[in-house]
């Protein structure tokens, strides 16, 4: 194996390990926040949902400060409930609303 191929293999392995360990920095960087589809949000683990909602709140407020834990908890519950009943599971969480419960967008 030549030197370039070896380094490529090492880099790929390191990336795979980083992604599989659930590194919060990687999750945050790849996370779409409010643009996350309801179907993707509902498929996430609770920790990943927290990262998604935190990023969504930061996008909505335009503030990079960490939101209060209770704000994240309440937002998670609201998005969870709205996404669970959305007629269109491709609806981004920022657009999940009561009208979307009955109307397929």
N, C-alpha and C positions, 0 to 999 in steps of 0.2 A: 504494500500500500504506500502510495507516495505521500509526501508531507502534507500537501493541500487536502487530499482525501482524508487523511488522519485527523487534521484539525477540524474539518467539516463534520466528521463523525463525532468528535469530542464536543463540538459546539452544539450539535443536534441533541446529543445525550444530556448535556447540561440544561438545555432549554426544556427538554422533556421532564427532567427531574424538577426543575423550577415550577413548571406548570402543574405537575402532578402533586406537588406538595401544597398547592393552594396559596402560594405567596400573595399576601394581600396587595402588595405593590403591583404585581402582575395583574391580579384580578381588577384592581382599580383602573389600571391603564387600559385594559381590554374592555372594561365594562362600558356600556352605552348609556347608563343612567336612565333618563326619561325616555330615550328612544328604544329601550328594551321592550320587546314584544311581550304581551301578557303570557303567551304560551311559554316563552323562554323564562320569564320571571317565575312562573309557577313550577317550572322544572328545576329551579335552583335550590340548593341547600339553604338553610336559614342564614348562615353566615354570609353567603353570596348575596342573598336577598338584602341583607343589611347594607352591604357594600353598594348595591344597586340603588337602594333608596337614599342612602347618604349622598351619593353622587347626584342623584335626581334633585334632592333638596338644595344642594350647592348650586346646581344649574339654575333652578328656579329663583333662588335668592341672589345669585350673582356674588356669593360670598364663599370664600374658600375655608372659612372657619368650620370646625366640626359642629354639626347641629347637636342640640341637646338629645340625650338618649330617649327621653319621652317623646320628643318630636319624631324621631326615627321609628320608635315602636308604634305610635299612632298611625304614621304614614304607611308602615308595613301592613298593619291590619286593614287599613282602608284600601290599599292597592290589592292586597290579597283577596278581599271580599269582592271588589269591583271586577278584578280579572277573572275570578272564579265563575262569574256569571255573564261575562262579555259574550255577545253573539259572535263576534269576530275575534278569535284568539290572536290574530296578527296585529291587533290594536296596540300601539305603544302605550306603556304605562302612563305616560304624561297625558294621554287622551282617554284613558279609562274613565268612564263616567256613567251616570245613571241612564242616560239616553242610549248608551251602547249596550245596555243589558238586553234590550229588545230589538234593536235595529242593527242589522248586519251592515257594516260600513264597507 
